[in-house]
Amino acid sequence: MLESFYTKTARVDRLTTVTEVIDDVPTATAKKNYTTHIASLACHVQPLDDTITQDIPGGFGKNFLMFSAIADIDEGDRVIIDSVEYRVMGTEALSVGNNPHQETIIRVFQS
């Protein structure tokens, strides 16, 4: 039922440790990089805040609520929707009536 409102498509990226090959031996490094975790996730996005807010001194952004099917999304993941990059601030899997879904707070940062 809720799926009929999922008119956007999101890509979810997750930080992973970079593995380099040194002298023919794969070696984990201190480097991390975002890699695609979920290539395509149907979703609906709506603003949570009316205006841009400050979260840390000098750090501004706006929160949105993303509805989707239940998926492996973690705090700190990066979500890309329509070429806009968001950061996952929190997420929760819910079941309202006969409608299991996930609600994820995502934030777009602005300078």
C-alpha positions in Angstrom: 0.0 0.0 0.0 2.7 2.5 1.0 4.7 1.4 -2.0 2.4 3.4 -4.3 4.0 6.6 -2.8 7.6 5.5 -3.5 8.2 7.7 -6.5 11.9 8.4 -6.0 14.9 6.1 -6.3 17.8 6.2 -3.8 21.2 4.8 -3.9 22.7 3.9 -0.5 26.5 4.0 0.0 28.4 2.7 3.0 31.9 3.5 4.2 34.3 0.5 3.7 37.9 0.0 4.4 40.1 0.3 1.3 42.2 -2.7 0.6 45.5 -2.1 -1.3 47.7 -4.7 -2.8 51.3 -4.2 -1.5 53.9 -6.6 -2.8 51.1 -8.9 -4.1 49.5 -9.1 -0.7 46.0 -7.5 -0.1 46.4 -5.2 2.9 43.7 -3.2 4.7 44.7 0.4 5.1 43.5 3.2 7.4 41.7 4.7 4.3 37.9 4.5 4.0 35.8 5.1 1.0 32.1 5.1 0.2 31.0 2.1 -1.9 27.5 1.3 -3.3 25.6 -0.8 -0.7 22.1 -0.7 -2.2 22.1 0.3 -5.9 18.4 1.1 -6.2 15.8 1.6 -3.4 12.3 2.9 -4.2 11.4 5.6 -1.6 9.3 8.7 -0.8 11.0 11.8 0.7 9.4 14.7 2.6 11.0 17.6 4.5 11.1 17.3 8.3 12.2 20.9 8.9 10.7 24.0 7.5 14.0 25.8 7.3 17.8 25.2 7.3 19.0 24.5 10.8 22.5 24.6 12.5 23.7 21.3 14.0 27.3 22.3 14.9 28.9 25.7 14.9 29.2 26.6 11.2 27.4 23.5 10.1 24.0 24.0 8.5 21.5 21.6 6.8 18.0 20.4 6.5 16.4 17.1 7.6 14.1 15.0 5.5 12.2 11.8 6.2 12.6 9.0 3.7 10.1 6.2 3.6 11.1 2.9 2.0 10.7 -0.9 2.2 12.7 -2.3 5.1 16.4 -2.3 4.0 19.9 -2.6 5.5 20.5 1.1 6.1 22.7 2.4 9.0 23.4 5.7 10.6 26.3 7.3 8.7 25.4 5.8 5.4 25.2 8.2 2.4 22.0 8.4 0.4 21.9 9.8 -3.2 18.5 10.9 -4.6 18.3 12.9 -7.8 22.0 13.7 -7.6 21.6 15.2 -4.1 23.7 13.7 -1.3 22.2 13.1 2.1 23.6 11.6 5.3 21.6 9.1 7.3 21.0 10.5 10.8 18.8 7.7 12.1 16.5 4.9 10.9 13.8 2.6 12.2 11.9 -0.3 10.8 8.2 -0.1 11.6 5.0 -1.9 10.9 1.8 0.1 11.0 -1.2 -2.1 10.4 -0.3 -4.3 7.6 2.3 -1.9 6.2 5.9 -2.8 7.1 8.3 0.0 6.1 11.4 1.9 7.1 11.6 5.5 8.2 15.0 7.1 7.8 16.0 10.6 8.8 18.4 12.0 6.2 20.1 15.3 6.2 21.5 17.5 3.4 24.4 19.7 4.5 24.7 23.2 3.2 27.5 25.7 3.7 
